Amino acid sequence: MDRLIYADNAATTQLYPQVLEKMMPYLTEQYGNPSSLYSFGQNARQAVDEARDMVASYLNCRSDEVFFTSGGSEADNWAIRMTAETMAKKGKKHIVSTVFEHHAVLHTLNALKKQGYEITLLPVYENGLVRVEDVKNAIRPDTALVTIMFANNEIGTIQPIPEIGAVCREKGVLFHTDAVQAVGHVPVDFSGMNIDMLSLSAHKFHGPKGIGALLIRRGIRFASLIEGGAQEKGRRAGTENTASIVGLAHALKITCDNIENTAPSLISKRERLISGLLSSVERCRLNGDPIKRLPGNVNISFEGVEGESLLLLLDFQGVCASSGSACTSGSLDPSHVLLSIGLPHAIAHGSLRLTISNETTDEEVDILLEVIPPIIKRLREISPVWEKIIKGEKYE
């Protein structure tokens, strides 16, 4: 199959050629260490500083609030672990989050729970949205942190971040958001949305892999996650990855500059995919809120279908898709996100996540609508579960 239709942009995105062009000098000629005092190293230092300024300008924060990391998972770990450690000294060992966070958050919270912290995981209801009132009611005098993702990586739902942040400010509790799926795809305003800490990752918006950032509001003090050097104002040791930092900043610039112009077209393609699949395949459902979702996210569950088989048959047709998070794609367990919105195991197993981008063409949308229904039909024809469904028998 020579054709390739890439519909898994929530997993990773293609590096923009112009971003690679900006990175190349720092992978070849300008390879100096930014911490060196001689001018060759200071050229790299200038590039890092300019990239930091660029990130700050596009996310509406101060340059000294931007700390570069190896990616979103490190940023999440840093924000949660170090806040927990700092606030525990003040007698605050309670953290509020949700049941459908990325595993970089959930696994970190589970580790803290084993260390004696108390974790409250809020429900997200059938539409995949957190209720601000639930956040407000969950905050206690000993709450150290509220950490709630900006947009979900599987079903694409966008949370009421400014309102949650306002509640946290009112209660005097720090608020962290995992914005890995949001940055570069929807407008993000660090200062204007009442956020104290924000995680992002470049490869989700056409930047390089292995680079991200944690934004930390000025005045928040907590320990470093990585010791060993004075980089990142002494809070994150390790020689700066100059080329990737430059790549992150320029990818952010390109995507943010184009959000307003490209979002309507992307949403139109998303809606055509959703309506086309829902109208051509019986007994399927859209997962997540139909409006408050990322522009390129389509997540649909098909009854009587097994997700892994669906992905393999799509791969034979040259289609790259997912049944959930790329970080857990090797697992046979149903998505914790889909279970959290009330789907039974059997239906959650038959989910398909298509995440398209500005590079996805109308022709590719047509092909997706052409190839997916016959695959569903074929899988149902050999499925004993589907036979029970059409007979009205219980199948769980």
Secondary structure, DSSP 4 states (H G I P E B T S, - for coil): ----EE-BTTT--PPPHHHHHHHHHHHTT----TT-SSHHHHHHHHHHHHHHHHHHHHHTS-GGGEEEESSHHHHHHHHHHHHHHHHHTTT--EEEEETT--HHHHHHHHHHHHTT-EEEEE--TTTT---HHHHHHH--TTEEEEE--SB-TTT-BBP-HHHHHHHHHHHT-EEEEE-TTTTTTS---TTTTT-SEEEEEGGGTTS-TT-EEEEE-TT-----SS-SS-HHHHTS-S---HHHHHHHHHHHHHHHHHHHHHHHHHHHHHHHHHHHHHHHSSSEEE-S-SSSB-TTEEEEEETT--HHHHHHHHHHTTEE-BSS-GGGTT--SPPHHHHHTT--HHHHTTEEEEE--TT--HHHHHHHHHHHHHHHHHHHHT-HHHHHHHTT----
